[in-house]
């Protein structure tokens, strides 16, 4: 029970000692008791439940999720991640070196042509004033020195082929990027990473290193081989016993179509690119020899300027001018880059043929068919039509499997 009591209120006032004291008394009021019913209150603990939001549907998956999966071997997964890191480093290295060697081509070409034409002009001035004394001798010597320097630079450029070196690094960058994408997809989608996956990735990295080396001394690719050979940037497949049955997505009809496409690629595209590659190789070899030889003849002729005959000055000027033209055609036209492009295209056709004829089909057949069609610049219907016409020997003489190259 709760009770309210009202007690009497006594008011007293105090005055000073000089005044008489007065007291006022107020009667006490009666007490009133009021009962209020007690409301039962239960003690409850207040819990605030945090609302959880699932954002998986809105967050893009990272390039390489490194979460440990339940059935995955953490050691093999870590090894494959280490290979992926090296691949990403290779991409940056080849990209930077490719840009550097492309700058070599443009800067060296500009420099050697400027030196050659300046020396030719000086040789012409010296031949016009053959009996001018010491001043003409100085001009003649300067012309000879410049032409000798141009000969050395031209020979160096012909040896290393900067435009071809730049194209090699561009191809290496593209192929390493493709390998990086495949490794990221493997880590993202596969529940289990075994030792064979790691070894295969390492083999592919080493094969690319061999196909497109970074150093210039010792391991540089031969720029003028005896015959044209397609580039090979994939590891050699080991002979395995053929599996019985067909893999997922493959059928007898699809396998026959792919073999017909591979046969057209080998008989038409690969042979055509081999012919073009040999033409580019011969042209590049001719220009690579002609440039330094013409500049060297001009340098030797400039030594004899001032003799009784004016033939030396004429030869020096003419050969120097021709050398500048040859250098422009070779390095400005990037004949070495064209040759490397043919090598890379020939390698693509060889890889396609080897993949189609492989007894082991690791990839889904329909996915593989789509990739082949896009790489050849065709739709699926056009690819199947090409396979049918090839089977019936109705492919036109001027038709090739690839519409892209």
C-alpha positions as CSV (number, residue, x, y, z in Angstrom):
1,X,0.0,0.0,0.0
2,X,1.2,3.5,-0.8
3,X,0.1,6.2,1.5
4,X,0.2,9.9,1.1
5,X,0.4,11.9,4.3
6,X,-0.2,15.6,4.5
7,X,1.4,17.0,7.6
8,X,0.7,20.4,9.1
9,X,2.6,23.3,7.9
10,X,3.9,25.6,10.6
11,X,4.9,29.0,9.6
12,X,6.9,31.0,12.0
13,X,8.2,34.4,11.6
14,X,10.9,35.9,13.7
15,X,11.2,39.6,14.3
16,X,13.9,41.6,15.8
17,X,14.4,41.7,19.5
18,X,12.9,45.1,19.8
19,X,9.6,44.0,18.6
20,X,7.3,41.7,20.5
21,X,7.1,38.1,19.4
22,X,3.8,36.8,17.9
23,X,2.9,33.2,17.2
24,X,0.2,32.0,14.8
25,X,-1.0,28.4,15.1
26,X,-2.7,26.6,12.3
27,X,-4.9,23.6,13.1
28,X,-3.7,20.2,11.9
29,X,-5.5,18.8,9.0
30,X,-6.7,15.2,9.1
31,X,-4.7,12.5,7.4
32,X,-6.0,11.0,4.3
33,X,-4.9,7.5,3.1
34,X,-5.3,6.7,-0.6
35,X,-4.6,3.2,-1.8
36,X,-3.3,2.7,-5.4
37,X,-3.2,-0.8,-6.9
38,X,0.3,-2.0,-7.7
39,X,0.9,-2.8,-11.3
40,X,3.0,-5.9,-11.7
41,X,6.2,-5.2,-13.7
42,X,8.2,-8.0,-15.2
43,X,11.9,-7.5,-15.5
44,X,12.8,-8.1,-19.1
45,X,16.2,-7.9,-20.7
46,X,16.1,-5.7,-23.8
47,X,18.1,-7.2,-26.6
48,X,18.8,-5.2,-29.8
49,X,19.1,-7.6,-32.7
50,X,21.3,-6.2,-35.4
51,X,19.9,-6.6,-38.9
52,X,22.3,-8.5,-41.1
53,X,22.5,-7.7,-44.8
54,X,23.8,-10.1,-47.3
55,X,25.7,-8.2,-50.0
56,X,27.1,-11.1,-51.9
57,X,24.8,-10.5,-54.8
58,X,25.9,-6.9,-55.1
59,X,29.7,-7.2,-54.6
60,X,31.7,-8.2,-57.6
61,X,34.0,-11.1,-57.0
62,X,37.6,-10.1,-56.7
63,X,40.1,-11.2,-59.4
64,X,41.5,-13.8,-57.2
65,X,39.6,-15.0,-54.1
66,X,42.1,-16.5,-51.8
67,X,39.6,-18.1,-49.4
68,X,40.5,-21.6,-48.3
69,X,37.9,-24.0,-49.5
70,X,36.8,-27.0,-47.6
71,X,38.3,-29.7,-49.8
72,X,41.3,-27.8,-51.1
73,X,44.9,-28.5,-50.3
74,X,46.3,-25.2,-48.9
75,X,49.9,-25.9,-49.9
76,X,49.1,-26.5,-53.6
77,X,46.8,-23.5,-53.6
78,X,49.6,-21.4,-52.1
79,X,52.0,-22.7,-54.7
80,X,49.6,-21.8,-57.6
81,X,49.2,-18.3,-56.1
82,X,53.0,-17.9,-56.1
83,X,53.0,-18.8,-59.8
84,X,50.3,-16.3,-60.4
85,X,52.3,-13.6,-58.7
86,X,55.3,-14.3,-60.9
87,X,53.1,-14.2,-64.0
88,X,51.8,-10.7,-63.0
89,X,55.4,-9.6,-62.5
90,X,56.3,-11.0,-66.0
91,X,53.5,-8.9,-67.5
92,X,54.9,-5.7,-66.1
93,X,58.4,-6.6,-67.1
94,X,57.6,-7.4,-70.7
95,X,55.3,-4.4,-71.0
96,X,58.0,-2.0,-69.8
97,X,60.8,-3.6,-71.9
98,X,58.5,-3.6,-75.0
99,X,58.0,0.2,-74.6
100,X,61.7,0.7,-74.2
101,X,62.6,-1.2,-77.3
102,X,59.9,0.5,-79.3
103,X,61.6,3.8,-78.3
104,X,64.9,2.3,-79.4
105,X,63.5,1.8,-82.9
106,X,62.2,5.3,-83.3
107,X,65.1,7.1,-81.7
108,X,67.9,5.1,-83.4
109,X,66.2,5.5,-86.8
110,X,65.9,9.3,-86.4
111,X,69.5,9.5,-85.2
112,X,71.1,7.4,-87.9
113,X,69.2,9.1,-90.7
114,X,70.0,12.6,-89.4
115,X,73.7,11.6,-89.1
116,X,73.7,10.1,-92.6
117,X,72.1,13.0,-94.3
118,X,74.2,15.5,-92.5
119,X,77.4,13.7,-93.5
120,X,76.1,13.5,-97.1
121,X,75.6,17.2,-97.2
122,X,79.1,17.8,-95.8
123,X,80.6,15.5,-98.4
124,X,78.9,17.5,-101.1
125,X,80.3,20.7,-99.7
126,X,83.7,19.3,-99.6
127,X,83.6,18.0,-103.1
128,X,82.5,21.4,-104.5
129,X,85.5,23.1,-102.9
130,X,88.0,20.4,-103.2
131,X,91.0,22.8,-103.2
132,X,89.8,25.0,-100.4
133,X,92.6,24.2,-98.0
134,X,92.4,23.3,-94.4
135,X,88.7,24.2,-93.9
136,X,87.6,21.7,-96.6
137,X,89.9,19.1,-95.1
138,X,88.1,19.5,-91.8
139,X,84.7,19.2,-93.4
140,X,85.9,16.0,-95.2
141,X,87.2,14.5,-92.0
142,X,83.9,15.3,-90.2
143,X,81.9,13.7,-93.0
144,X,84.0,10.6,-92.8
145,X,83.6,10.3,-89.1
146,X,79.8,10.8,-89.2
147,X,79.4,8.2,-92.0
148,X,81.5,5.7,-90.1
149,X,79.4,6.2,-87.0
150,X,76.2,5.8,-89.1
151,X,77.6,2.6,-90.5
152,X,78.1,1.2,-87.0
153,X,74.7,2.2,-85.7
154,X,73.0,0.9,-88.8
155,X,74.8,-2.5,-88.5
156,X,73.7,-2.7,-84.8
157,X,70.1,-1.9,-85.7
158,X,70.1,-4.5,-88.4
159,X,71.5,-7.1,-86.0
160,X,69.1,-6.7,-83.1
161,X,66.0,-5.5,-85.1
162,X,64.4,-3.2,-82.5
163,X,60.9,-3.3,-84.2
164,X,60.9,-7.1,-84.0
165,X,62.1,-7.0,-80.4
166,X,59.2,-4.7,-79.5
167,X,56.7,-7.0,-81.2
168,X,58.1,-10.0,-79.3
169,X,57.5,-8.2,-76.0
170,X,54.0,-7.2,-77.0
171,X,53.1,-10.8,-77.8
172,X,54.7,-12.0,-74.5
173,X,52.6,-9.4,-72.6
174,X,49.4,-10.6,-74.3
175,X,50.1,-14.3,-73.7
176,X,51.1,-13.7,-70.0
177,X,47.8,-11.8,-69.5
178,X,45.9,-14.7,-70.9
179,X,47.7,-17.1,-68.6
180,X,47.0,-14.9,-65.6
181,X,43.3,-14.9,-66.5
182,X,43.3,-18.7,-66.7
183,X,45.1,-19.1,-63.3
184,X,42.7,-16.7,-61.6
185,X,39.7,-18.6,-63.0
186,X,41.3,-21.9,-61.9
187,X,41.7,-20.6,-58.3
188,X,38.3,-19.1,-58.3
189,X,36.2,-22.0,-59.7
190,X,38.1,-25.2,-58.8
191,X,37.4,-26.8,-55.4
192,X,40.6,-28.7,-55.5
193,X,44.1,-27.7,-56.6
194,X,46.4,-30.6,-57.1
195,X,50.1,-30.8,-57.8
196,X,49.6,-31.5,-61.5
197,X,47.9,-28.1,-61.9
198,X,50.8,-26.4,-60.3
199,X,53.3,-28.2,-62.6
200,X,51.3,-27.4,-65.7
201,X,51.3,-23.7,-64.8
202,X,55.1,-23.7,-64.2
203,X,55.7,-25.5,-67.5
204,X,53.6,-22.8,-69.3
205,X,55.5,-20.0,-67.7
206,X,58.9,-21.5,-68.6
207,X,57.7,-22.1,-72.2
208,X,56.8,-18.5,-72.5
209,X,60.1,-17.4,-71.1
210,X,61.9,-19.5,-73.7
211,X,59.7,-18.3,-76.6
212,X,60.1,-14.6,-75.7
213,X,63.3,-14.0,-73.8
214,X,64.1,-10.7,-72.2
215,X,67.9,-10.5,-72.5
216,X,69.6,-9.4,-75.7
217,X,72.9,-11.2,-75.2
218,X,73.0,-15.0,-75.2
219,X,69.3,-15.9,-75.4
220,X,68.1,-13.4,-78.0
221,X,66.0,-15.1,-80.8
222,X,67.7,-15.5,-84.1
223,X,66.5,-12.6,-86.3
224,X,67.6,-14.2,-89.6
225,X,67.0,-17.9,-89.4
226,X,67.7,-20.2,-92.4
227,X,63.9,-20.8,-92.9
228,X,60.7,-19.6,-91.5
229,X,59.5,-21.4,-88.4
230,X,56.3,-20.6,-86.4
231,X,56.6,-19.4,-82.8
232,X,56.0,-22.0,-80.1
233,X,55.0,-20.6,-76.7
234,X,53.3,-23.7,-75.1
235,X,54.9,-26.7,-73.4
236,X,55.1,-30.0,-75.3
237,X,52.3,-32.2,-74.5
238,X,53.2,-35.6,-73.1
239,X,51.9,-38.7,-74.8
240,X,49.0,-40.0,-72.9
241,X,46.9,-43.0,-73.4
242,X,43.6,-42.0,-75.1
243,X,40.5,-42.1,-72.9
244,X,37.5,-44.2,-73.8
245,X,34.4,-42.2,-74.4
246,X,33.9,-38.5,-75.0
247,X,34.4,-35.7,-72.6
248,X,31.5,-33.4,-71.6
249,X,30.1,-31.3,-74.4
250,X,31.9,-33.4,-77.1
251,X,30.2,-35.5,-79.7
252,X,31.4,-37.5,-82.7
253,X,30.0,-34.9,-85.0
254,X,31.6,-32.0,-83.2
255,X,35.0,-33.8,-83.1
256,X,34.8,-34.4,-86.9
257,X,33.9,-30.8,-87.5
258,X,36.9,-29.6,-85.5
259,X,39.2,-31.9,-87.3
260,X,38.0,-30.6,-90.7
261,X,38.5,-27.1,-89.6
262,X,42.1,-28.0,-88.4
263,X,42.7,-29.6,-91.8
264,X,41.7,-26.4,-93.6
265,X,43.8,-24.3,-91.3
266,X,46.8,-26.5,-92.0
267,X,46.4,-26.7,-95.7
268,X,45.4,-23.1,-96.4
269,X,46.2,-20.6,-93.6
270,X,49.4,-22.1,-92.3
271,X,50.9,-22.6,-95.7
272,X,50.0,-19.1,-96.8
273,X,51.5,-17.5,-93.7
274,X,54.6,-19.6,-94.2
275,X,55.0,-18.2,-97.7
276,X,54.5,-14.7,-96.5
277,X,56.9,-15.2,-93.6
278,X,59.6,-16.4,-96.0
279,X,59.0,-13.3,-98.2
280,X,59.3,-11.0,-95.1
281,X,62.4,-12.8,-94.0
282,X,64.2,-12.4,-97.3
283,X,63.2,-8.8,-97.7
284,X,64.4,-8.0,-94.1
285,X,67.7,-9.8,-94.7
286,X,68.3,-7.8,-97.9
287,X,67.5,-4.5,-96.3
288,X,69.5,-5.3,-93.2
289,X,72.6,-6.0,-95.4
290,X,72.1,-3.1,-97.8
291,X,71.8,-0.3,-95.2
292,X,75.2,-0.7,-93.5
293,X,76.9,-1.6,-96.9
294,X,75.7,1.6,-98.5
295,X,76.7,3.7,-95.5
296,X,80.1,2.0,-95.5
297,X,80.7,2.7,-99.2
298,X,79.8,6.3,-98.6
299,X,82.3,6.6,-95.7
300,X,85.1,5.1,-97.7
301,X,84.3,7.4,-100.7
302,X,84.4,10.5,-98.5
303,X,88.0,9.8,-97.7
304,X,89.0,10.3,-101.4
305,X,87.2,13.6,-101.8
306,X,89.5,16.3,-103.1
307,X,91.4,14.1,-105.5
308,X,91.6,14.9,-109.2
309,X,88.2,13.3,-110.0
310,X,84.9,14.4,-108.4
311,X,83.6,10.9,-108.5
312,X,84.3,10.2,-104.8
313,X,82.0,13.0,-103.7
314,X,79.2,11.8,-106.0
315,X,79.5,8.2,-104.8
316,X,79.5,9.4,-101.1
317,X,76.4,11.5,-101.5
318,X,74.5,9.0,-103.5
319,X,75.2,6.0,-101.3
320,X,74.4,8.0,-98.1
321,X,71.1,9.1,-99.6
322,X,70.2,5.5,-100.6
323,X,71.2,4.3,-97.1
324,X,68.8,6.7,-95.5
325,X,66.0,5.4,-97.8
326,X,66.9,1.8,-97.0
327,X,66.9,2.4,-93.2
328,X,63.6,4.2,-93.4
329,X,62.1,1.2,-95.3
330,X,63.5,-1.4,-93.0
331,X,63.0,0.2,-89.6
332,X,60.4,2.8,-90.3
333,X,58.3,0.2,-92.2
334,X,59.1,-2.2,-89.3
335,X,59.7,-5.2,-91.6
336,X,61.1,-7.1,-88.6
337,X,57.8,-6.6,-86.8
338,X,55.9,-7.9,-89.8
339,X,58.1,-11.0,-89.8
340,X,57.4,-11.6,-86.1
341,X,53.7,-11.1,-86.7
342,X,53.8,-13.9,-89.3
343,X,55.7,-16.1,-86.8
344,X,53.1,-15.5,-84.1
345,X,50.2,-16.2,-86.5
346,X,51.8,-19.4,-87.7
347,X,52.2,-20.4,-84.0
348,X,48.5,-19.8,-83.4
349,X,47.6,-22.1,-86.3
350,X,50.0,-24.8,-85.1
351,X,48.5,-24.6,-81.6
352,X,45.0,-24.8,-82.9
353,X,45.8,-27.9,-84.9
354,X,47.6,-29.5,-82.0
355,X,44.7,-28.8,-79.6
356,X,42.1,-30.2,-82.0
357,X,44.0,-33.3,-82.7
358,X,44.8,-33.9,-79.0
359,X,43.4,-37.2,-77.7
360,X,42.7,-35.6,-74.3
361,X,39.8,-33.1,-74.2
362,X,40.0,-31.1,-71.0
363,X,37.6,-28.4,-72.1
364,X,33.9,-28.5,-72.7
365,X,33.3,-29.2,-76.4
366,X,30.8,-26.4,-76.9
367,X,33.0,-23.9,-75.2
368,X,35.9,-25.0,-77.3
369,X,33.9,-24.6,-80.5
370,X,32.9,-21.1,-79.5
371,X,36.5,-20.1,-78.8
372,X,37.7,-21.5,-82.1
373,X,35.0,-19.7,-84.0
374,X,35.8,-16.4,-82.4
375,X,39.6,-16.8,-82.9
376,X,39.0,-17.5,-86.6
377,X,36.7,-14.5,-86.9
378,X,33.6,-16.6,-87.7
379,X,30.2,-17.3,-86.2
380,X,29.3,-20.8,-85.1
381,X,27.1,-21.3,-88.2
382,X,29.9,-20.2,-90.5
383,X,32.4,-22.5,-88.7
384,X,30.1,-25.5,-89.1
385,X,29.4,-24.6,-92.7
386,X,33.2,-24.5,-93.3
387,X,33.6,-27.9,-91.8
388,X,30.8,-29.4,-93.9
389,X,32.2,-27.9,-97.2
390,X,35.7,-29.1,-96.3
391,X,34.3,-32.6,-95.8
392,X,32.7,-32.4,-99.2
393,X,35.9,-30.8,-100.8
394,X,33.9,-27.7,-101.7
395,X,36.1,-25.0,-100.1
396,X,37.0,-22.3,-102.6
397,X,40.6,-22.0,-103.6
398,X,40.8,-18.4,-102.4
399,X,39.0,-19.1,-99.1
400,X,40.8,-19.4,-95.8
401,X,39.7,-20.7,-92.4
402,X,40.6,-17.4,-90.6
403,X,38.9,-14.2,-91.4
404,X,40.7,-12.4,-88.6
405,X,44.3,-12.4,-89.9
